[in-house]
Amino acid sequence: MEKRIVTVLNLLKRETAKLPLPWVTELAKQEKKPYLVLIAALLSVRTKDNTTKRASQRLFTRATTPQEMLELGYRTIAQLIYPVGFYHQKAENILRISQRLCNMYKGRIPRQRDVLMSFPGVGRKVANLVLGLSFGLPAICVDTHVHRISNRLGIINTKDVYSSERELEKVIPRHLWVELNTIMVSFGQHVCLPRRPLCSQCCLSRVCLKKGVENFH
């Protein structure tokens, strides 16, 4: 089973090397600033990648540290990140996170999952993404793409993202945990679409179990 999974992931890795990186991954490679990765990941929740990218870029032209973010204030942050999903709440959370970082962590992002998840608006998915991309810590970030594709391929058989994370930890080699999200998000955005996936263009078409795909045809 593990050998098949590694083969599948290597094929996906080669395929997605031709595709644009997910925005948060691109940012992490460019900036090497965990704070920016955390804020961009927070903005990405329930928001399309292009919208997240534009909003992040607008915001980061004005503030790149917790201290600078606090100086902007709620109204300006909300205007800059619009139209990301739940932008009012996210603007409030950005300020609350920034304040806590300044008060308790000297402006630095902690490396503990439970601490990150205690921040407002930060769930397990965002925390794992930051731990993996910013610190190289082994963590599987399971979003809708990772959940969907892993089940379509037959790697796991789960009903929700939380179950998917637990099951993927059992079958994915540890050294692939961090890049799993990048690979599958790129693939999910451009080939293995939520509805009407482009199976005729897929490098895995012959080995994919296509679980649930027939429902879209």
C-alpha positions in Angstrom: 0.0 0.0 0.0 2.7 2.5 1.0 4.7 1.7 -2.2 1.5 2.5 -4.3 0.9 5.7 -2.4 4.5 7.0 -2.9 4.3 6.2 -6.6 1.0 8.1 -6.9 2.4 11.1 -5.0 5.6 11.2 -7.1 3.4 11.2 -10.2 1.3 14.0 -8.8 4.4 15.9 -7.8 5.8 15.8 -11.3 2.4 16.8 -12.7 1.9 19.7 -10.4 5.4 21.0 -10.9 4.0 22.5 -14.2 1.1 24.2 -12.3 1.0 27.4 -10.2 1.6 26.9 -6.5 -1.2 27.5 -4.0 -0.8 31.1 -2.8 0.1 30.4 0.8 2.9 28.0 -0.3 4.2 30.6 -2.8 4.2 33.2 -0.1 6.1 30.9 2.3 8.8 30.3 -0.3 9.1 34.0 -1.1 9.0 35.6 2.3 10.2 33.2 5.0 8.1 35.1 7.5 5.8 32.8 9.6 3.6 35.7 10.6 2.7 36.4 7.0 2.0 32.8 6.3 -0.3 32.6 9.3 -2.3 35.7 8.2 -2.5 34.5 4.6 -3.6 31.0 5.7 -6.3 32.6 7.9 -7.5 34.7 5.0 -7.6 31.6 2.8 -10.3 29.9 4.8 -13.5 29.6 2.7 -12.0 31.9 0.1 -10.7 31.2 -3.4 -7.0 31.2 -3.9 -6.8 34.2 -6.3 -9.0 36.3 -3.9 -6.7 35.3 -1.0 -3.6 36.3 -2.9 -4.9 39.7 -3.9 -6.2 40.5 -0.4 -2.9 39.3 1.2 -0.8 41.4 -1.2 -2.9 44.5 -0.5 -2.6 44.0 3.3 1.1 43.2 3.3 1.9 46.4 1.4 0.7 48.2 4.5 1.8 45.8 7.3 4.2 42.9 7.7 4.5 42.6 11.4 2.1 42.3 14.3 3.0 45.8 15.5 2.4 47.3 12.1 -0.9 45.4 11.8 -2.1 46.9 15.2 -1.3 50.4 13.9 -3.6 49.8 10.9 -6.7 49.1 13.0 -9.8 47.2 12.2 -11.4 49.5 9.6 -8.3 49.6 7.4 -7.7 45.9 7.6 -11.3 45.1 6.8 -11.1 47.3 3.7 -7.8 45.8 2.5 -8.9 42.2 2.8 -12.3 42.6 1.3 -13.8 40.5 -0.4 -12.4 37.4 1.4 -15.0 35.3 3.1 -16.1 36.6 6.5 -13.7 39.5 6.1 -15.2 41.4 9.1 -14.5 38.5 11.5 -11.1 37.9 10.0 -10.1 41.5 10.4 -11.0 41.3 14.1 -9.1 38.0 14.4 -6.0 39.4 12.8 -6.0 42.2 15.3 -6.5 39.9 18.3 -3.8 37.5 17.1 -1.4 40.4 16.5 -2.1 41.7 20.0 -1.5 38.4 21.6 1.7 37.9 19.7 3.0 41.2 20.8 1.9 40.7 24.4 3.0 37.1 25.0 5.4 36.0 22.2 7.5 39.0 21.4 5.9 39.2 18.0 7.0 35.6 17.1 4.9 32.8 15.9 4.9 29.8 18.3 5.7 26.4 17.0 3.2 24.4 19.0 -0.1 23.3 17.3 -2.2 23.7 20.5 -1.0 27.2 21.0 -1.7 28.2 17.4 -5.1 26.7 17.7 -5.9 28.8 20.7 -5.6 31.9 18.5 -9.0 33.2 17.3 -9.9 31.9 13.9 -7.1 29.4 13.7 -8.2 25.8 13.4 -6.2 22.6 12.9 -5.9 23.1 9.1 -4.4 26.6 9.4 -2.1 25.5 12.3 -0.8 22.5 10.4 -0.2 24.6 7.3 1.9 27.1 9.3 3.9 24.4 11.1 4.7 22.7 7.9 5.4 25.6 5.5 7.1 27.9 8.0 9.0 25.5 10.3 9.2 22.3 8.4 7.5 20.4 11.1 5.7 17.2 10.0 2.0 18.1 9.9 -0.6 17.1 7.3 -2.8 20.1 6.4 -6.1 18.6 5.2 -8.4 21.0 3.4 -11.3 20.1 1.0 -8.8 19.4 -1.8 -6.7 16.9 0.2 -9.8 15.3 1.6 -11.5 15.0 -1.8 -8.5 13.7 -3.8 -7.3 11.3 -1.2 -10.8 9.7 -1.2 -11.2 9.7 -4.9 -7.8 7.9 -5.3 -8.8 5.4 -2.7 -5.9 6.2 -0.5 -8.4 6.6 2.4 -12.1 6.2 2.9 -13.4 9.0 5.2 -16.3 11.3 5.6 -14.7 14.5 7.0 -11.4 16.4 7.0 -10.6 15.5 10.6 -10.9 11.7 10.0 -8.9 12.2 6.8 -6.0 13.7 8.7 -5.9 10.8 11.1 -6.1 8.2 8.4 -3.5 10.0 6.2 -1.0 10.0 9.0 -1.3 6.3 9.1 -0.5 5.7 5.4 1.5 8.7 4.1 5.3 8.5 4.8 6.2 11.1 7.3 8.7 12.9 5.0 5.8 13.6 2.6 3.4 15.1 5.2 4.3 18.8 4.6 4.3 18.8 0.8 1.1 16.7 0.5 -1.1 19.8 0.8 0.8 21.7 -1.8 0.7 18.8 -4.3 -3.0 18.0 -3.8 -4.2 21.6 -3.6 -2.5 22.5 -6.9 -3.9 19.3 -8.5 -7.4 20.0 -7.1 -7.4 23.6 -8.3 -6.5 22.8 -11.9 -7.2 19.1 -12.7 -9.1 17.1 -10.0 -11.8 19.7 -9.7 -14.6 19.4 -7.1 -17.2 19.1 -9.9 -16.5 17.6 -13.3 -12.8 16.7 -12.7 -10.7 16.6 -15.9 -10.1 12.9 -15.8 -9.1 12.7 -19.5 -6.2 15.0 -18.7 -5.2 13.3 -15.5 -1.9 11.4 -15.2 -3.5 9.1 -12.6 -6.6 8.3 -14.6 -5.7 4.6 -15.0 -5.0 4.0 -11.4 -7.6 6.3 -9.8 -10.6 4.6 -8.2 -12.7 7.8 -9.1 -14.8 7.4 -6.0 -17.8 9.7 -6.3 -16.8 11.0 -9.8 -19.6 9.2 -11.5 -22.0 11.4 -9.6 -20.9 14.4 -11.7 -21.5 12.9 -15.1 
